[in-house]
Every structure is written in C-alpha cells, then in structure tokens.
Amino acid sequence: MVLIPSAPYGTAAMVEGYRYAIGMASLEVDTTVVLLDDGVWAVYPGQNPKALQMKSLGEAFASIEDMGVKLLVSRESLEERGIPEDKILAGRVVDRAGLGEALAGAEGIIQF
C-alpha cells in the first residue's frame, strides 16, 4: 500500500509515489494507492501546472486504475478541503473506517 499525503506539486513526493505504485503493479504486485491530506488534490479536476513546468498529475491519477492500481481517496480529507466527492477524477472514496480496514489488510505500507 502506498500512502500519499503530499500535495501534488512543490516536491517530488507525489510523483515518486505514483512511479513506485506503477512499478509495483507492473511486477504484478497487488498495489493500492491512498490519497489523503493534501494528496487528494491530485484527483481534483482543472489542474494547470504549466507555470511549474510540470505535467498534470490529475491526468496520471485518472488513469492509474487502468494500470492495475487500486486508488482510494480519503473522504475526510476531501471534506476538509471543500472538494465534493462527485467532482474527483478517479478513485473510490473511503471514510476513516474503510481506510483502517484497508491498512489492516496491507502486507506492507510505504509513504511518500
């Protein structure tokens, strides 16, 4: 399981978490990414990081499930940031209890 609480831009943490997840999935390892805290901004539509000379991570995360990676998004983190659940680009929204169950069932956890 890959936890990503970092904002999409400003550091390499989210990009590296994404790359790690894709790499694990390519090796046929059951991989789940959890976006929480500021990490939920990755699935918020309308990102335009051109001024930062970066590509949109929203586009990358919108297709991560097509690559065999499960994507969970923290309901509480969305609510704290005023992001409506029905506006996110991808992922399954889970509450704290659902996140706890996912964490309890994980064989390993890494955070970016």
C-alpha positions in Angstrom: 0.0 0.0 0.0 1.2 3.4 -1.0 0.1 6.4 1.2 0.4 9.8 -0.4 -0.5 12.7 1.9 1.7 15.2 0.0 0.4 17.9 -2.3 0.7 17.2 -6.0 3.2 20.0 -6.7 6.1 21.6 -4.8 8.0 18.4 -4.0 8.8 15.2 -5.8 7.0 13.1 -3.2 3.7 12.5 -5.1 5.4 11.8 -8.4 7.7 9.3 -6.8 4.8 7.6 -5.0 3.0 7.4 -8.4 6.0 5.9 -10.1 6.5 3.5 -7.2 2.9 2.3 -7.5 3.1 1.8 -11.3 6.4 -0.1 -10.9 4.9 -2.4 -8.3 1.8 -3.1 -10.4 4.0 -3.8 -13.4 5.6 -6.6 -11.4 2.1 -7.9 -10.7 2.2 -6.9 -7.0 -1.3 -6.1 -5.7 -0.9 -2.3 -5.2 -3.2 0.2 -3.7 -2.6 4.0 -3.5 -4.3 6.0 -0.8 -4.6 9.8 -1.3 -5.1 11.6 1.9 -4.5 15.0 3.4 -3.2 17.3 0.6 -2.7 14.3 -1.6 -6.4 14.4 -2.5 -5.7 17.5 -4.7 -4.2 15.1 -7.2 -7.7 13.9 -8.3 -9.2 17.4 -8.3 -10.1 18.5 -11.9 -8.8 21.5 -13.7 -5.1 21.4 -12.7 -2.8 23.6 -14.7 0.8 23.2 -13.6 2.3 24.6 -16.7 3.7 27.6 -14.8 5.7 25.0 -12.8 6.8 23.3 -16.0 5.1 20.1 -14.9 2.5 17.8 -16.4 -0.8 17.4 -14.7 -0.8 14.7 -12.1 -4.6 14.7 -12.3 -4.3 13.1 -15.7 -1.9 10.5 -14.4 -4.0 9.5 -11.4 -7.2 9.5 -13.6 -5.7 6.5 -15.5 -3.8 4.7 -12.7 -6.6 2.2 -12.2 -6.2 1.2 -15.9 -2.7 0.1 -14.9 -3.9 -2.3 -12.2 -3.5 0.0 -9.2 -6.4 0.4 -6.8 -7.0 4.1 -5.8 -8.6 5.1 -2.5 -9.3 8.7 -1.6 -9.9 9.9 2.0 -13.5 11.2 2.5 -12.4 13.3 5.5 -9.5 14.9 3.5 -11.9 15.8 0.7 -14.3 17.3 3.1 -11.6 19.3 5.0 -10.6 20.9 1.6 -14.1 21.5 0.3 -13.8 19.1 -2.6 -17.1 17.4 -3.5 -16.8 13.6 -3.8 -18.6 13.7 -7.2 -16.0 16.0 -8.7 -12.9 13.9 -8.3 -11.3 12.4 -11.4 -10.8 8.9 -10.1 -10.7 6.6 -7.1 -13.0 5.1 -4.6 -13.8 7.4 -1.7 -13.4 5.8 1.7 -14.1 7.0 5.2 -11.7 6.5 8.2 -13.2 3.1 9.0 -12.7 1.9 5.4 -9.2 3.3 5.3 -8.5 1.5 8.6 -9.7 -1.8 7.1 -7.5 -1.3 4.0 -4.5 -0.5 6.1 -5.1 -3.5 8.4 -5.1 -5.8 5.3 -2.0 -4.4 3.8 1.1 -6.6 3.6 3.4 -3.5 3.5 2.9 0.2 3.7 5.2 3.0 2.3 4.5 6.7 2.5 5.5 9.4 0.1 
